[in-house]
Amino acid sequence: MKNHADLWLAYKEIKNFSDSSILKKFYISGASASDRTVANAITELKTGLKSMLGIEPDFIFEESSDPVKENSGKDILDNEEYTVSLREDGISLSSKSGAGILYAAFDVLRNVSCERDIKTTYAGGRTVRPSNPLRMLNHWDNMDGSIERGYSGESFFYVNDEIVIDERTVDYARLIASVGINGVVINNVNVKNAASYMITDRYFDKLAKLGEIFAGYGIRLYLSLNYASTIEIGGLDSADPLDEKVISWWKNKMAEVFDRIPTLGGFLVKADSEGRPGPFTYGRTQADGANMLADIVKEYGAIIIWRCFVYNCKQDWRDRKTDRARAGYDNFMPMDGDYHDNVILQIKNGPMDFQIREPISPLLGGLKKTNQMLEVQIAQEYTGHQIDVCYLIPEFKEILGFRTYVKEEKDTVADIISGETFGDRYSGIAAVTNTGNDFNWTGNYLAGANLFGFGRLAFDTSLSSEQIAEEFVKMSISADEDVVSKIVSILLPSREIYEKYTSPLGIGWMVQPGIHYGCSVDGYEYDRWGTYHRADHLGIGVDRSDKGTGYALQYNEPNASVYNDPDKCPDELVLFFHHLPYTHKLHSGKTVIQHIYDTHFEGYEEAQKLSEKWDSLKGKVDDEIFENVSERFTRQLANAREWCDQVNSYFYRKSGIPDEKGRQIY
Amino acid sequence: MKNHADLWLAYKEIKNFSDSSILKKFYISGASASDRTVANAITELKTGLKSMLGIEPDFIFEESSDPVKENSGKDILDNEEYTVSLREDGISLSSKSGAGILYAAFDVLRNVSCERDIKTTYAGGRTVRPSNPLRMLNHWDNMDGSIERGYSGESFFYVNDEIVIDERTVDYARLIASVGINGVVINNVNVKNAASYMITDRYFDKLAKLGEIFAGYGIRLYLSLNYASTIEIGGLDSADPLDEKVISWWKNKMAEVFDRIPTLGGFLVKADSEGRPGPFTYGRTQADGANMLADIVKEYGAIIIWRCFVYNCKQDWRDRKTDRARAGYDNFMPMDGDYHDNVILQIKNGPMDFQIREPISPLLGGLKKTNQMLEVQIAQEYTGHQIDVCYLIPEFKEILGFRTYVKEEKDTVADIISGETFGDRYSGIAAVTNTGNDFNWTGNYLAGANLFGFGRLAFDTSLSSEQIAEEFVKMSISADEDVVSKIVSILLPSREIYEKYTSPLGIGWMVQPGIHYGCSVDGYEYDRWGTYHRADHLGIGVDRSDKGTGYALQYNEPNASVYNDPDKCPDELVLFFHHLPYTHKLHSGKTVIQHIYDTHFEGYEEAQKLSEKWDSLKGKVDDEIFENVSERFTRQLANAREWCDQVNSYFYRKSGIPDEKGRQIY
């Protein structure tokens, strides 16, 4: 281990590499030698190969051409596609763009790091076209240095309302480019205080510099935008998207912004959501708001990413008709087709908010004529705060593989966001990121697997959770077979285990309000957030069938019928869709109450086993990494114990039904 | 209304005063004309009488003598006793001390403010001896300006770790002296950060000045002390009270402190409590710790007030044997008699923590050979945050009137803390205060009644809640008969109403964790604070009888037997002492569950009636006061509605037993 801040770019020395001679020469074709990304690719290859194998390769440039101008998702994919192939005396890397060459270089370095035989790997050539045009990270970093839902220190972008650019900035760009990220939103979607002034002279120089650094790694810089900028910084009395004064202000502002930050890719906007201002304030549609901005930024080749997280966050818990789960579809479906070409709707994977288990948002497979991006969260807000190990790639695989039935084929979420289903001009996937200024970037070292994995999966949705986990361990921790197999076997089931000891059967939300870590079964039950379990003496769950809120019918058939029927609905989501007696038999053959007891006891026991497995690695992995994860396992077990006992006690006290196995419930 | 920051010292102009001629001359005897308190008494009389009646009285000084040196509670009472009597051509004020003269002056001003006939009031002379030697306010103000459990702005003592002395400091001294307060602890009992340096040169000058201002109003300055000062500011490695190095450090420190702040009355100490360090850390007793400090400060005539709030704040909710209610008695009874003469144990009124209903601490009536002070809280931490109207004097009257049976007579709490029961050298009553830098001092203007009332009651425990409320309204708002009667009828039942819509039958703690405002039935149920209701499908309550934790047996007979038996235990405390089925019949004839439903619906309805009554005062009271209280009533009703619906829904969902009256439960 050189430095555990290097994560998967550790480039550890490899003692017995099969045959390294072919790595001594690289032919580079397609992209220009003068391209900064190509220069960075070469530097990276030099550094990595020297460090791992002691090789100092030569680079030969062949024919080059300019990449196509990007006016669609397909253009991006055409440019970023790359090929690695073998020559007699070296390796050829080719792509239409410098970014493609960079990805090719990282492809080679990854295969070397994983100690794969290079000639076998690249026999016949390997051409990779990214699965998704847009592969983004969203930072919820505030300019005061705090991070909303950050669990690994403070922001590395901001200190005291100033933008920080240092060695870590470059390291970060290298890390995320190496897994294929090509866009970063560097500020919180809740744009307040100093962040409202990002689009003013106060920050232009630093942002331009940051944009240049990112561009050198094939990454576009994006900003979250304050929809009410016309009022907050513009001195106008309105943010009405149809108001000529407003439009005119934005035109001037955007001209200035793109002049000063030429690398800027566009903006992310959270409007009319959780107290943020938006077009609804002026009786306008979401499309009115998004299109106004999009039309203005279009001439700069920029895009507007518009979040669909719009719902009533002041619900009365007594009201059983209003259903937060319905809100995204209800708010955005009626305008399908109204959004202009450079607007992309960013849709959270589920209809609620990143719970450990949710159904897929019905907007994915609902919208047919609108650019779409999937939003997931690797910041472990509801999934253990980077204290508990929770490898999220298996969840993302489920999401991506979900059949929406919007068409007869090519209808999965992966198909939709890749552009396959509808041939979208722009589409892709974004993750709310899990990084901070902790030395190892992600707090729990194993949470690095989610950062690595998200990028890898966004780039190639066909990769399996296991492949990704293996690569992460080999590159970041150790290529020792026993170590790899043990850590992979810790990562793979960790999300299921977290689900077991937390909230059962898709109901979610049994967390400490505000904090979102730790158990509180009734924590959100009488609150204003639309997040209820409706448990009483006889049963639990929210009736979202046609007899309840009707949410289930927002899906295409046959999904709608499956979710609508408690006997067909998958067990893991049954309480999301139905209010059921504790004695209801699940497909598993267990009653709801017995399922609750069993999964909670199991979840805790399985978490113990993960922890024991980690303990067995002492001395076999870097000491710092070992201690970092060990300390967190201690906290995870305390957390799991509380969840197990509190959930079981809560339901036992409420239902009066004893555990069939007579285990200790309080 | 002149200025509503004046509260009861508004000195409103009185149009039809019966006969003011006698108020033109004052004879002052006993205390010296050179005494600052006498000078302040004269200034106050001049200001007040001029403002109310346009009178400019003359003052004639008669024989004076020095007050006795105070070595006991009785000495304090001897000094502070005063007599107001009528002469042919004026009024005589006499006392052994300047403070007594000041109290006599405020006595006259109060009676004028209340528009009472002076000759009738003072016919035959009126001699008043304070009920309690120590009548203190405890500020939980932090030096950064925040106030722990403050609901009326920030601290007026501190800004940015500096002590502030301005006009408001004097106003505050006047306000509290006028109701008889004679001691103020100006910093939070949780002594941290800058406050640890209160006893260093950094703050001596300001503290000396503050002490002087207070002394001019008969008020002694006290400080909360960091028990671990030897470590935190002394550079020692121990705070062991028997360690010679520690003792020697304190001797030097105290010599310095009393040299620099000669008016200082002593210290308040929270040790071994909620994470604060203490003698337990070194295997020493609480008496060891308190006596060490007390012996050192004795030569400066100072006292050590030692809080009894010592309990295990890391309890496992699964553990039903440990009982936080037992902790005070268990920790402090074994050392009864071990505390030195200038140590006073400060005991919270209940065994838990200022809930809306608790039994009386069994230490009061347990301890026989130890100086004791009662601690109550007028900061409305658990009683509505000075949003909800909750006039606490009726509660304090109940507490004071409680018969402990520690002796055959003179056994009430009032008797114990006055010194009547055991002839304590020092005793009295302290309130955690409800003031802040809000212009009107207490946030909700009506919360001023608790500040006023606490002082009045501490000075004269024979006053009724109604008398006190009447005086507050007449002096602070209006002497109009209709206004007085309406506001008094808002204040008097307000505590009972708050109790009705919050937690039932003495169980307490159904509050939002941390915040302590708003309902959360399970908020503390699975937490570490020892505060549980143990509700399940069949019943609710904590078994503290001889079959449970045995807490009930900490009381003297017959209290022990009464509390121990669910059929004898008073309804309002029955769930504090017993776990009972929802179907258990109370003395009222109602079942527990029906009592819960009824009181919650009633509580909300009665709160609405209070609000309506206040609304009817529009135009009859000062507009600013009207709006201040109105705005809070709006919030109180929202709060009461939530409590009512959440508590009823919680218990209906859990018990499955419907409301007999078929009202809406969710």
Interface residues (C-beta under 8 A of the other chain):
Chain A: W317 R318 C519 S520 V521 D522 Y526 A535 D536 H537 L538 E642 D645 Q646 S649 Y650 Y652 R653 K654 S655 G656 Y666
Chain B: W317 R318 C519 S520 V521 D522 Y526 A535 D536 H537 L538 E642 D645 Q646 S649 Y650 Y652 R653 K654 S655 G656 Y666
